Amino acid sequence: MMAALERYQQQWEELVDPWFDREYWLKVNAELDELRKLVAALPELSADLMEVIMRHAQLLRSLVKPSAPQVKAAEMAALRRKHAVAIDGLRGKCLRLVAASY
């Protein structure tokens, strides 16, 4: 789960920076699908993954929404922070579950 989350976050950052690149888009979607499959075995992480998916969708919407460059930059920065917080929250909960199992 941790490795899949790391790969997803890395692919996401690569997607957002050169927007829009089909290869990165496919990689990000593959990583998100992998996270969904892994969370199916760990239902206690479902709400946290839903937060990541929600932030993911908000960022995608912002990327394609027409707006002034300064407005878009500020909005993207805020949404990227929220997305990173959601990923960190999922990562932290995953680490706590792993630690508790030992």
N, C-alpha and C positions, 0 to 999 in steps of 0.2 A: 504494500500500500504506500509506504513512504517513497519508494523509488518511483512508483507511478505518479505520485503527486509532484515529485521533483521534476520528472520529465514533462508533465503537463505545464508546470509553471515556466519552465525553460522554453518550451515550444510556444507558449502564449506570448512571452516577451518577444520572441523572434517574429511572431505574427504581427504584433501591434507595431513594431518599429518600421518594417518595410511595407506597410499596408498598401495594397492587397497583393499577396502572393499565394497562389493556389496551393503550392507545395506545403507552405507553412499551415495554411488553413486545414489541409488534410491531416497533417501531423497533430495539430491541436485537437481536432475532432477525434482522432484515434486515441489520444491520451485521455481525453474526457470520457470516451466510451470505456476505456480500461478502468478508470476510476469508478465508473458506475457499476461495472461488473464486480470489482473488488468490494465495494461497499455493500453489495447484495449479501455478501457473507458476513458483514459487520454492520447490522442494522442500526447499532448505536451511533454510527457516523452519518446516517442518512440526512439528518437535518443540517449538519455541517456541510455536506456535499451539496445540498440544495442551495445553501448560501453561496457557495462557489459558483454554481451554475447560474444563479440569479445575477451575480455580479458579472459573470462572463457575458450573459445576454445584454446587460445594461451597457457594457463596454462595446459590444458589437453594434448595438443600436446607435450609440454615440458616434462610432466610426463612420457610419453611413449617413447620419443625419446632417443635412446642410446647416452650417452655422458659420459665423465669422471666425477667422483663424484664432484670434485671441480668446474668444469664448470657448471654442472647441478645445484649445490647449488647456485652459483652466478646468473645463469639465472632464477632459480625459485624465488629467493629473489626479483630480479628486476620485474619479472612478477607479483608476489604477491602484490608488492607495486602499480603497475599500476592497478591491479584488485581492490585493496582497494580504490584507487583514483576514479576509475569509480563508485564504489558503493557509495562512499561519495558524488560524484557529483550528482548521481541520488537521493540520500537521501536529499541533500540540495535543489535541485529543487523541490522535492515533498513537503518539509517543506515550501518553499516559496509559492507554489500553495495553500497549506492549509491555510497559514497565510493570503494570499490575499483574500481568500474566506470568511474570517470573518470580 
